[in-house]
Amino acid sequence: MLIMYESINEKVSVILSYNREAGTILPLKMRWQGRVYSISKLSYHHKIRDGRTILHIFHVTNGALDFRLKLNTDTLHWTLEEISDGTPD
């Protein structure tokens, strides 16, 4: 089964939680195209480099849709990179 992702690449607003003991952040809500999506689960998080810039990539879900969010540590801008409904195209 092949899951199809739709490339979005649009800036979004994100509300997050920071855990100082663990030193981790967790996206809680995202606003995209005027709609708020509550995030129910972080599937995984990893970091990549783009030149000198560190990008944090978060794969999250609200139970119905899966999102790939990118946090640029230089600009502190969030980007919704991809979205999927988890079903084959």
C-alpha positions as CSV (number, residue, x, y, z in Angstrom):
1,M,0.0,0.0,0.0
2,L,1.4,3.4,-1.0
3,I,0.5,6.4,1.0
4,M,0.3,9.6,-1.0
5,Y,1.4,13.0,0.4
6,E,0.5,16.4,-0.9
7,S,3.2,18.9,-0.9
8,I,2.1,22.2,0.6
9,N,5.1,24.4,1.6
10,E,3.1,27.2,3.2
11,K,3.9,29.1,6.4
12,V,1.7,28.3,9.4
13,S,1.2,29.4,13.0
14,V,2.0,26.8,15.6
15,I,1.3,26.7,19.4
16,L,3.8,24.4,21.2
17,S,4.7,23.1,24.6
18,Y,8.3,23.2,25.9
19,N,9.5,20.7,28.5
20,R,12.5,22.2,30.3
21,E,13.5,19.0,32.1
22,A,13.6,17.0,28.8
23,G,14.6,19.9,26.6
24,T,11.9,19.1,24.1
25,I,9.2,20.9,22.3
26,L,5.9,19.5,21.1
27,P,3.6,21.1,18.6
28,L,0.0,21.3,20.1
29,K,-2.0,23.2,17.5
30,M,-1.4,24.5,14.0
31,R,-3.3,27.2,12.1
32,W,-3.4,26.7,8.3
33,Q,-5.6,28.5,5.8
34,G,-7.7,30.0,8.6
35,R,-8.4,26.6,10.3
36,V,-7.0,25.3,13.6
37,Y,-5.8,21.7,13.8
38,S,-5.2,20.2,17.2
39,I,-2.2,17.8,17.2
40,S,-2.9,14.6,19.1
41,K,0.4,12.8,18.5
42,L,4.1,13.3,17.6
43,S,5.1,10.4,15.3
44,Y,8.7,11.5,15.2
45,H,11.1,14.4,15.2
46,H,14.5,14.8,13.6
47,K,16.9,17.6,12.7
48,I,18.5,18.3,9.3
49,R,21.0,21.0,8.2
50,D,20.5,23.4,5.3
51,G,23.9,25.0,5.1
52,R,24.4,26.6,8.5
53,T,20.7,26.5,9.3
54,I,19.3,23.7,11.5
55,L,15.8,22.7,10.6
56,H,13.6,20.7,13.0
57,I,11.2,18.3,11.2
58,F,8.1,17.2,13.1
59,H,5.8,14.4,11.8
60,V,2.5,14.8,13.6
61,T,-1.1,13.8,13.4
62,N,-4.5,14.9,14.5
63,G,-5.9,11.4,14.1
64,A,-7.5,12.1,10.7
65,L,-4.6,13.9,8.9
66,D,-0.8,13.5,9.0
67,F,1.4,16.7,8.8
68,R,5.1,17.3,8.2
69,L,6.1,20.6,9.9
70,K,9.4,22.3,9.6
71,L,10.8,24.8,12.1
72,N,13.6,27.0,10.8
73,T,15.9,27.9,13.7
74,D,17.3,31.0,12.0
75,T,14.0,32.6,11.3
76,L,11.8,30.7,13.8
77,H,9.3,30.3,10.9
78,W,7.1,27.2,10.8
79,T,6.3,25.6,7.4
80,L,3.7,23.0,6.6
81,E,5.6,20.9,4.1
82,E,3.3,18.0,3.5
83,I,-0.2,16.7,4.4
84,S,-1.7,13.2,4.1
85,D,-5.0,11.6,5.0
86,G,-3.2,8.3,5.4
87,T,-5.1,6.5,2.6
88,P,-3.7,5.4,-0.7
89,D,-4.3,7.7,-3.7
